[in-house]
């Protein structure tokens, strides 16, 4: 590490290659998920690279390395805990069949007021709003279906939203 700190690229490469199996073993002893283990080791290598200037030659290298690896494992654990609080895992077998026709996901949810307001706005604006929000197409897909550029479709949709707001408020 001392040679690597002084700019010896070859020594740095040898150091990283030599400590890689040790880092993998240490992480494997604490983390069972293989993909997570490899991510942790890679993050630890990045941390070693960024923090290599903090290593002091008068101190042993192994405790410094273990501290970096412990921190990488802790970071992964905190990240996983944050995700588990926000995400729920669904088993594929437990997912019920959709109760609505996927081709028209919003067909039953349009209120009569919205239907009247849509009918009252110009056809190009109505088409843009329906393609994007009612059929769920991306702007590019909706533009291709309408036969206009994405920019033109965005303008039509924006004008349609404004007109709908005005009609629904009034």
Secondary structure in CASP SS format (residue, H / E / C, confidence):
PFRMAT SS
TARGET T0000
AUTHOR 0000-0000-0000
METHOD secondary structure of the structure
MODEL  1
X C 1.00
X H 1.00
X H 1.00
X H 1.00
X H 1.00
X C 1.00
X C 1.00
X C 1.00
X H 1.00
X H 1.00
X H 1.00
X H 1.00
X H 1.00
X H 1.00
X H 1.00
X H 1.00
X H 1.00
X H 1.00
X H 1.00
X H 1.00
X H 1.00
X H 1.00
X H 1.00
X H 1.00
X H 1.00
X H 1.00
X H 1.00
X H 1.00
X C 1.00
X C 1.00
X C 1.00
X C 1.00
X C 1.00
X H 1.00
X H 1.00
X H 1.00
X H 1.00
X H 1.00
X H 1.00
X H 1.00
X H 1.00
X H 1.00
X H 1.00
X H 1.00
X H 1.00
X H 1.00
X H 1.00
X H 1.00
X H 1.00
X H 1.00
X H 1.00
X H 1.00
X H 1.00
X H 1.00
X C 1.00
X C 1.00
X C 1.00
X C 1.00
X C 1.00
X C 1.00
X H 1.00
X H 1.00
X H 1.00
X H 1.00
X H 1.00
X H 1.00
X H 1.00
X H 1.00
X H 1.00
X H 1.00
X H 1.00
X H 1.00
X H 1.00
X H 1.00
X H 1.00
X H 1.00
X H 1.00
X H 1.00
X H 1.00
X H 1.00
X H 1.00
X H 1.00
X H 1.00
X H 1.00
X H 1.00
X H 1.00
X C 1.00
X C 1.00
X C 1.00
X C 1.00
X C 1.00
X H 1.00
X H 1.00
X H 1.00
X C 1.00
X C 1.00
X C 1.00
X C 1.00
X C 1.00
X C 1.00
X C 1.00
X H 1.00
X H 1.00
X H 1.00
X C 1.00
X C 1.00
X H 1.00
X H 1.00
X H 1.00
X C 1.00
X C 1.00
X H 1.00
X H 1.00
X H 1.00
X H 1.00
X H 1.00
X H 1.00
X H 1.00
X H 1.00
X H 1.00
X C 1.00
X C 1.00
X H 1.00
X H 1.00
X H 1.00
X H 1.00
X H 1.00
X H 1.00
X H 1.00
X H 1.00
X H 1.00
X H 1.00
X H 1.00
X H 1.00
X C 1.00
X C 1.00
X C 1.00
X C 1.00
X H 1.00
X H 1.00
X H 1.00
X H 1.00
X H 1.00
X H 1.00
X H 1.00
X H 1.00
X C 1.00
X C 1.00
X C 1.00
X H 1.00
X H 1.00
X H 1.00
X H 1.00
X H 1.00
X H 1.00
X H 1.00
X H 1.00
X H 1.00
X H 1.00
X H 1.00
X H 1.00
X H 1.00
X H 1.00
X H 1.00
X H 1.00
X H 1.00
X H 1.00
X H 1.00
X H 1.00
X C 1.00
END
